[in-house]
Amino acid sequence: MWLPLLALLLGFLVGQTFTFSLPPEFAPYLSVAILATLDSTLGGVRGVMQNTYDAAILMTGFFINGTLSAFMVLTGEWIGVDLYYVVIFVFGVRIFQNLAIIRREFINRYLHQNIKKSQSASHEV
């Protein structure tokens, strides 16, 4: 449990220490990449909580979703249509769906169990 927190802290410190800037033309690609990463991460957390986690699915989804979304943004630029917004919408919906499922799993797993334990402990007394 401490290793991911340490990696997060290290990544934050590196990001604060070394700054770099990207040209504004890369903003749509970077935002889509961040959304694809967040979607895959939350999908992995959802899989762990539902006991359906598969590392191959996580990794292939991560790279295929990122590549396909970047290609859609590029194709939209070529044909003059803002497909960027479509990609943002799709990932936004998926992220909120994953968060809703994670929230329900968390409530069912931890909060309801704690309520049942406290009720059974009060009945024993």
N, C-alpha and C positions, 0 to 999 in steps of 0.2 A: 504494500500500500504506500509506503514511503517513497519508492522509486519513481512512480509517475509524478508525485509532487515535487521531488527533487529535480526531475527533468523539466517540469514546468517552470520552476524557479530559475534554473540555469538558462532556459530559453528566454525568459523574461530579462534576465540580467544581460545576456548577450545582445538581445534586441535593443536594450537601453544604452549599451556601451557603443556598439557599432551601428551607425546610422547610414542609410543609403537611400537614394531616391530613384524612382522609376519614372520614365516619361509618361505623360498623361494618356498616351495612346494605349498603354498597357492596363489602365484602370479596369476596363470591363473584364479582361482576362484574369486579372488578379482577384477581383471580387467573385467571379464565377469559380475560380480555383478554391478560394476560401470556403464558399458555400458547399462545393463538392466534398471538401475535406471534412467539414462539419457534419454533413449528411452521412458520410461513411462512418465517422466516429460515433455518431449517435446510433446508427444502425448496428454497429458492433456492441455498444453498450446494451441496446435493446436485445440483441442476440444472447448476450451473457445473462441478462436478467430472465429471459424466457427459456434458457438452457437449449438454445438452437444455434449457438455461435459456431461459425466455421471460418477459420483464418483465410482459406482460399477464396471464399465468397467475399470477405471483407477486402482483401487485397485486389482482387480482380475488379470488384465494384469501385474501389477507390480510383484505380487507374483508368478504367473504361469510362466511368462517369466524368472524370476530369478531362479526359481526352475528347470525348464526344461533346461535352458542353463547350470546350474551347473551340472545337471545330464548328459548332453551331454559331458561336459568336463571330468567328471568321467568315463563315458562309453568309451570315446576315450582313456583314460589312461589304462583302463582294456584291450582293444583290440589292443592297440599299434598304434592307428591312431590319428593324431592330429586334433580332431574335434573342438578343441579350436579355430583354425583359421576360421572354418566355422561359428561358433557363432560370432566371431568378425566381420567377413564380413557381416553377416546378420544384426547385430545391427548397424554397420557402415552405411549400405545402408539405413536402416530405419531412423536413426538419420539425415542423410543428406536429405532424403525426407521430414521429418517433418520440418527441418529448411527451406527448400525451400518453403514449403507451408506457414509456419509462416511468412517468408519474404514477400511473395506475398500478404498475407492477410494484413500485416502491411502497405505495400505500397498502396494497394487499399483502405484501411480504412482511413489512416491518411494523406499520402502524396497527394493522388488525391483529397481528400476532401479539404485540405488546398489550393491546386491550384485552385479548383473551387470557393472557398470562396474569394480568392484574386482576381480572374478574375471578379466575380460578384460585388465585392466592387469597383473595378476600373471602371466598367461600370456605376455604380450609381453616380460617381463623375462627 
